Amino acid sequence: MKYPIVTLSKYGLFRAKIYAVLKRPYLVVALASYLIVALLIIIYLNKAPSFTSDMEMVLPGTGTSNSVSLDNVGQIVSQTSAPFSAGGFNPRVNYKEMLSSRSVRSRAAKKLQLSLEELGKPRIKLTEQTSIISLSMNANNQGVAQAKTLALYEALQDELSNLRADEVLRRDKSINHVLDQYRVRMNITRNAIVDFQQRSIVVSTEQMDQLVRTLSGVKEKQLYVNAEAKQLQEYIYQLSEELGVSPKLAGQAFTLQSDVEFRAYITELKESITQLTEYSSRWGVNHPKVKAQQKRLNFTRIAINERSREMYGVNSSEIFNSLNLDLNPKRSELFADLIDAYAKQKGQDSMYRELGRSIEHLSDQLKIYSREIVELERLQREFNMAEAIFISAAARLEASKADIFASYPVLQMLTTPSYPTKQTSPKKVIAFIGAIAGFILITIGLIILSQRNKLIRVLLKKS
């Protein structure tokens, strides 16, 4: 006998059983695979429980528009576009990347006093055709999961606030640079106006308007004075025709009537005529008293003529002898009116001439003003344009500064972070399903592998 029968020891029996099992390799592989699957299921069921807290955030879907009207400046329009108005820009994708970024997660971990690894990575979902962002975080504790979700949301809001503040700061620098340029231009135009005003007699356009009004008033007054002078001239002419005396003679007559010596001679003349008339009625012409009174009358007349010639010339005595105003009070009043009208007419003529000189002076001054006002208005227009551009730009830029949500739209919390009531993993149902599926797949695979020769022969026969 080549291999004699011997009694096996315990070790030998164990080795024999091993050899018997190894003669069935598929059974060994199946048992090993089942053991691995069972081990994985046990590890899965024994791992620490995990809880998931989720929340939803939403972005506004419409923009805003504000219109402000400022006096002497214009209208300022501040418009915030809708976050989804641009086809190539979706802020939800930006916010998703920011939630996954290291800076936001580090900020959230610092709030919770956790490490970045302990915080974990969030799960973010963007719902199509909406502006909703879903966020979920896992943790081994229900409260921690909720706190992680809330901390990540707050960290994102803090990051957005920092970005908006940085944008405003950079925009302020740009605004100040632009406004400085506008301010320099406005100051240059203002200094040009001041230099021109120092060199010119025209300080403002109101001077031109005032000069035109003054010239117009003087011309109007000259027309009125001329009309009054014409009226007085006609009145003097008619009154002189009626009285048969010129204003000059009427004035001289009044002057002569106010002379003391002349009036004494007139009084003496009146008395002489009265006495002569009385004596002539009593006695004849040759009576001594009549002759004496006639001499007295002739002497008085000679004295009156001499006094008239002394005051107003050779031929005035005959004229003034016929202008005895004391004999007719009404005639005296007409003489007074004639003299008064003549004086007024002379005053109006003088005023007319003076107004004419004033018009000439104002017209010359207006020519000078007209030349200088053109340059002043040009400088003023440049200044007004520079000032309007500066004020309008400042107002628009200040209005744009108020729009801090243009680049980073408002992100609102749609639902608060949920407090998980059930653990996310491990789940016994998933472990059971995984174990059954693993056992079935392993068994089917080994059966197919063990019967591969028969299957090949069957297939060859069919072919």
Secondary structure, DSSP 8 states (H G I E B T S, - for coil): --S------HHHHHHHHHHHHHT-HHHHHHHHHHHHHHHHHHHHHHS--BEEEEEEEE---S-EEEEEEETTTEEEEEEE--TT-STT--HHHHHHHHHHSHHHHHHHHHHHT--HHHH---EEEE-TTS-EEEEEEEESSHHHHHHHHHHHHHHHHHHHHHHHHHHHHHHHHHHHHHHHHHHHHHHHHHHHHHHHHHHSS---HHHHHHHHHHHHHHHHHHHHHHHHHHHHHHHHHHHHHHHTS-HHHHHHHHHHHT-HHHHHHHHHHHHHHHHHHHHHHHS-TTSHHHHHHHHHHHHHHHHHHHHHHHHH-STHHHHHHT--GGG-HHHHHHHHHHHHHHHHHHHHHHHHHHHHHHHHHHHHHHHHHHHHHHHHHHHHHHHHHHHHHHHHHHHHHHHHHH-TTSSS---EEEE------S-SB--HHHHHHHHHHHHHHHHHHHHHHHTHHHHHHHHHHH-
